[in-house]
Amino acid sequence: MPIPKLSRHVYACILGILLVSILPALGAENAPAGWPPADESGFQGAVTIVSVTEEDNCGIAVARVPYLGILGDQKTGLARVVVPLDRRHNGKKLPAFCHVHYEKDLGGQKRWAKKGWAYFTAAYIDAAGESPIDVSIGNGYNLARAIIQWACRCGFTDPARLHIDGGSQGGYMALAMAADMFPVTSVTADCPVVNWAYNIAYIEHNRTWSCSTKDPKESPLPVLGMVTMLADMAYAYFPRDLSHESWYLVSPISALDRITAPVLIIESTGDMLVPMEQFTDRDIIPWDKSLFPEGYERDFLKLTACEPARKRLEDLIPPESVFRTVLPPQEGSFPFTRDMVLDPSKVPDKKPDTIDRPWSPNHQWNLCYMNEGPPLPHAGHNSMFWSTSADKFIRHYQRSPVPHLLLTPRKLEHLLRRWSGNLEGVPVLNTGAPANRLNYPDAEKRDVESALRAFAECGAEHVSRLRDLYQQSPIKPWGDALPASVLP
């Protein structure tokens, strides 16, 4: 009888089972507690393991992550996690490091894993595959939170310790996930979009010049032209009317009171993709109009048509919570030429030494601005070459005590609304329907309960904080008393 042909999916599942079964022979004696990950079952949103391998003293697993999309439809994505196989971490739970939206390269994951993290990232396949990348405010958002939920459920991670990281759209996502998830212990966001109402309006206004040629690389604003499709991807979900409140509601500035973790943001005066004007009205360096097409605009108030979004980040965060730094150009830094931008091989070999990004352990918001002078029309996020590091910030919060004030009244209310399936402030789609910003109900309930329990297990002060805030909360899904599932 002929052997039946199997689909790629079935082959992948069989391979995953075989690899999981042989991992102990591959060095699992040095694995963290709970490694390797296993298939989940018994609830909607349960993750299945596609493959488990070992490479360079690291364990690597790829998982298929089911989730509900922005339209409420059932979808799946892929995620990859890397952990250290090192006797120093043998039998221990690891803090989770989630790089959101853009896929982190495997080499980068392994570098962080060797610093003691379980490092998670989305793993994308092209548009013809099951896990294509989507715009961050669309299904990208829903996939990111489903991956974080899985990261917190993994037996080898410490559910009370989560760092979230991302850049550009991923920087936006890091802030958005920090507002949505708990407990988040630290956040790094590079050049994040904090105000979509302004940023999409900026892209749209300058489309005339950024997309003036068939190939954006030949336009006066080449890198901006390459990202203009983000606006078109966003219009697949949200109204083209840029005065619509949804553009405010998808922005981190609408949820700042739910971001309770320490945050380190880096941004540059010459950013052509996420203009610094959405962060502050200070230290803005006027562009040289002789270098730009006539009509190019980046003025914050001129472009922001959505009324509630006409606030910059620094207008909205308490000044006493901010540690603000403006970095002068690094020694050895240099401006990008158009040739360097379009052909990275032309970037000089000699680059500046890496410097630490300034930050303060006594402030929640650490804003680091790179003063590179005015923007250049051919630039991307930077008009000069910089080499900076957030390692000291990340390392500090990797093991530092989890403060009981991490849980706030607004944060707890949001978590309880997630558990109840009753969010507020949800953006509206271009169909008039509310966007779906929740996973399967079972997955949401499990995530909220385990998050609150992980927080409560940090100490008696945390238990007291949780009890007190629950009594004050306008949302009490469990009645007057917290259930045993969230108390140690």
PAMIFI-19924 format. One record per residue (C-alpha): z, y, x. Coordinates in steps of 0.5 Angstrom, whole numbers, plus 2048, in hexadecimal, padded with zeros to 3 digits. Example, Ala and Ser with C-alpha at 12.3 -4.5 7.8 and 13.67 -1.06 7.14 Angstrom:
<doros>
8107F7819;80E7FE81B;
</doros>
This chain:
<doros>
800800800;7FE807803;80480B805;804811801;803818804;80981D804;809824803;80B829809;81282A805;813823804;81282280C;81682880E;81C825809;81C81E80D;81B821813;822825812;82581F80F;82481C816;82582181A;82C822817;82E81B818;82C81B81F;830822821;83681F823;83281C829;82F82382B;83682682D;83A827826;84082582A;84082D82C;83E82F825;842834821;84683181B;84182F815;83B82E819;83582C818;83482F811;83382A80B;82F82B805;83382E7FF;83382B7F8;83782C7F1;8358347F0;82F8387EF;82D83B7F6;82F8357FA;82C835801;828830804;82782E80B;82082E80E;82182D815;82782C81A;82582C822;82982E828;82683382E;829836834;830834832;82F83782B;82F833824;829836820;828835818;823837813;82583780C;821838805;82583D801;82483D7FA;8258447F7;8238487F1;81E84E7F2;81E8557F0;81B8537E9;82084E7E8;81B8487EA;81D8427EE;81B8427F5;81C83F7FC;81C842803;81E83F80A;82484180E;82583F816;82C83F819;82E83E820;83583C823;83783B82A;83983382C;83E835831;845832832;848839831;84683982A;847831828;84A830822;84B838820;84883C81B;84384181D;84384981B;83C849817;83784E81A;831850814;82B853817;828856810;82185680E;81C856814;81D84F817;82084F81E;81D84B824;820844826;82184782D;82584D82A;829848825;82B84482B;82D84A82F;83284C82A;834844828;83784482F;83B84A82E;83F846829;83B847823;83884381D;83184781D;82D847816;82684A815;821849810;81B845812;81484780F;80E84480E;80784780D;805849806;802843804;80983F806;80F83E802;813844806;80F84A807;813851808;813856803;81585D802;81C85E804;81E8617FD;81A85B7F9;81B8547FA;81D855802;8248587FF;8258527FA;82484D800;828851805;82E850801;82D8497FF;82C847807;83384B808;836847802;834841805;83784380C;83D844809;83D83D806;83C83A80C;84283580F;841838816;84183F814;848843813;84784680C;84B84C80E;84784F814;840851813;83C856817;835859814;83085B818;82985E817;824863819;81F868815;81E86480E;82385F811;828865812;82786780B;829860809;82F86080E;83286680A;830863803;83385C805;83985F807;83A863801;83885C7FD;83C857801;843855803;847855808;84285980C;84685A813;84185E816;839861816;83486381B;82E867818;82986A81C;82486F819;82686D812;82387080C;829873808;825877803;81F873800;81D8797FB;81C87D801;819878806;814876801;81287D7FF;81187E806;80C878807;80987A801;808882803;805880809;80087A807;7FA87F807;7FB87F80F;7FE879811;7F987580D;7F387980E;7EF874812;7EE86D811;7F286B816;7F986E816;7F986E81E;7F387381E;7F7878819;7FB87E81C;80187B81A;80087381C;80787081B;808874815;802871812;80386A814;80A86A810;80786E80A;805867806;80D867805;80C86C800;8078687FC;80B8627FD;8118667FA;80D8687F4;80C8617F2;8138617EF;8158687EE;81286E7EB;80D8737EF;8108797EC;81487B7F2;81987F7EE;81C8787EA;8238777EB;8218707EE;81F8737F4;8268757F5;82A86F7F2;82686B7F8;82986F7FD;82F86E801;831875800;8328737F8;83786D7FB;83B871800;8428707FD;8418687FD;83F868805;846867808;84586480F;844868815;83D86A816;83986C81C;83286F81B;82D872820;82887781E;82387B822;821882821;81A880822;81987A81D;81387B81A;814875815;81B876813;81C87E814;823880816;823885810;82588080B;82C880810;82E887811;82B88E811;82E88F818;82B88E81F;82488D81B;81F890820;81889381D;81288F81F;80C893822;80789481D;802895822;80288D823;80288B81C;7FD88B816;7FD891812;80289080C;80688A80F;80D88B80C;81488880D;81988D80A;81E88A807;81F88E800;81788F800;8168887FF;81C8857FC;81A8867F4;81F8817F2;8258867F0;82B8817F1;82887F7F8;8288867FB;82E8857FF;82E883806;83287E809;83788380D;838886806;83B880803;83F87D808;846880809;846884810;84D881812;84A87A812;84487C816;84387C81E;83D87F81F;839880826;833883828;83087F82F;82C883834;826880836;82787A83B;82687B842;820877844;81D87883C;81687A83B;81287C835;80D877832;806879832;80187782D;7FE872832;80586F833;80686E82C;80086B82A;800866830;807865832;804862839;80486983B;80B86B83B;80E86C842;811866845;81786A847;81C86C841;82286F841;82986B842;82C86983B;83286D839;83786C834;83786F82D;83D87382C;841871826;849872824;84D86D822;85187281E;84B874819;847870814;840873815;83E87481C;83787881C;834878823;82E87D823;82987D829;82688382B;81F88282D;81D88982B;81788A825;814884822;80D882825;807881820;80587A823;80D877824;811872820;81887281F;819876826;81587B82A;818879830;81A872834;821871833;82586B835;82C86B831;83186582F;83686482A;83985E82D;84086182E;840863827;83E85C824;843859829;84985D827;84885B820;846854822;84E852822;852858820;85785781A;854858813;85785E810;85A85E809;857864807;850861808;85185F801;8508667FC;8508677F5;8498687F4;8478627F9;84C85D7F5;8498607EE;84285F7F1;8448577F3;8478567EC;8408597E9;83C8547ED;84184E7EB;8408507E4;8388517E4;8398597E2;83785E7E7;8378657E6;83286A7E9;82C8657EA;8258687EB;8208687E6;8198647E7;8128677E6;8128637DF;8198667DD;81D8607DE;8238607E2;82285D7E9;8268577EB;82B8577F0;82E8517EF;82E84A7F2;82F8447ED;8358457E9;83983F7ED;8378417F4;83A8487F2;8408457EF;8418417F5;8408477FA;84484C7F7;84A8477F6;8498447FD;84984C800;84F84E7FC;8538477FF;850849806;853850806;85A84D803;85B848808;85B84E80D;86284F80C;868851807;865858807;85E856805;8618527FF;8658587FC;85F85D7FD;85B8587F9;8608577F4;86185E7F3;85A8607F3;85985B7EE;85E85D7E9;85B8647E9;8548627E8;8508637E2;84D85D7E3;8518577E2;84D8507E1;85384C7E2;85884F7DD;85E8527E0;85F84E7E6;85B84C7EC;8598447EC;85B83F7F1;85483F7F4;8558467F7;85C8457F9;85E8427FF;
</doros>
